């Protein structure tokens, strides 16, 4: 159970062990020269917890709805590779063997490609995995 401490400014209790994290939205940019995009995933890194998580859309039907005129099967394979790198899967190549912070920076580095990362944002949470799920639901699968 989490210990709670009193916040002297509001007299309310709050968790004493918030975890800071950084996250970025992964997006498909069908026509790089135009810049329009559709969100397809989230990458979240909590350095102090040594947590790196990636959630991506890999369903061909859903990708077709977001990226209609492209090869969605190839796109799904690329997104699965992104997820494998985030998970540290040895089969994903040498970058997947790097520490979580290096993989996060590699995944969120600016690039001119069909799959890009948006800007990196920061936040506080109690459980990074639950926060990743929440961000994925709200940003990638928003109504």
Residue pairs with C-beta under 8 A, 6 or more apart in sequence:
2 15
2 16
2 17
2 126
3 15
3 16
3 17
4 13
4 14
4 15
4 16
5 13
5 14
5 16
6 12
6 13
7 13
7 14
15 126
17 126
18 124
18 125
18 126
19 46
19 48
19 49
19 124
19 125
19 126
19 127
19 128
20 46
20 47
20 48
20 122
20 123
20 124
21 44
21 45
21 46
21 47
21 51
21 122
21 123
21 124
21 125
21 128
21 131
22 44
22 45
22 47
22 104
22 120
22 121
22 122
22 123
23 42
23 43
23 44
23 45
23 120
23 121
23 122
23 123
23 131
23 132
23 135
24 42
24 43
24 107
24 108
24 117
24 118
24 119
24 120
24 121
25 39
25 41
25 42
25 117
25 118
25 139
25 140
26 39
26 40
26 41
26 42
26 43
26 54
26 56
26 79
26 82
26 107
26 115
26 116
26 117
26 118
27 37
27 38
27 39
27 40
27 115
27 116
27 117
27 118
28 37
28 38
28 40
28 63
28 66
28 67
28 70
28 75
28 114
28 115
29 35
29 36
29 37
29 113
29 114
29 115
29 116
30 36
30 37
30 38
30 67
30 69
30 70
30 114
32 112
32 113
32 114
37 116
38 66
38 67
39 118
39 139
39 140
40 56
40 57
40 63
40 66
40 67
40 79
40 115
40 140
41 54
41 55
41 56
41 57
41 79
41 82
41 83
41 136
41 140
42 54
42 55
42 132
42 135
42 136
42 139
42 140
43 52
43 53
43 54
43 82
43 86
43 104
43 107
43 108
43 117
44 51
44 52
44 53
44 54
44 128
44 131
44 132
44 135
45 51
45 52
45 100
45 101
45 104
46 125
46 128
47 100
47 101
49 128
50 100
51 100
51 128
51 129
52 86
52 88
52 100
52 101
52 103
52 104
53 86
53 128
53 129
53 132
54 82
54 83
54 85
54 86
54 87
54 107
55 83
55 132
55 133
55 136
55 140
56 79
56 80
56 82
56 83
57 63
57 66
57 79
57 140
58 76
58 79
58 80
58 83
59 76
60 72
60 73
60 76
63 72
63 75
63 76
63 79
64 72
67 75
70 114
75 114
75 115
78 114
78 115
79 115
81 92
82 107
82 115
84 91
84 92
84 96
85 92
85 93
85 95
85 96
85 103
85 106
85 107
86 103
86 107
87 96
88 96
88 97
88 100
88 103
89 96
90 96
90 97
95 102
95 103
95 106
96 103
98 106
107 117
108 117
108 120
109 117
110 116
110 117
111 117
123 131
125 131
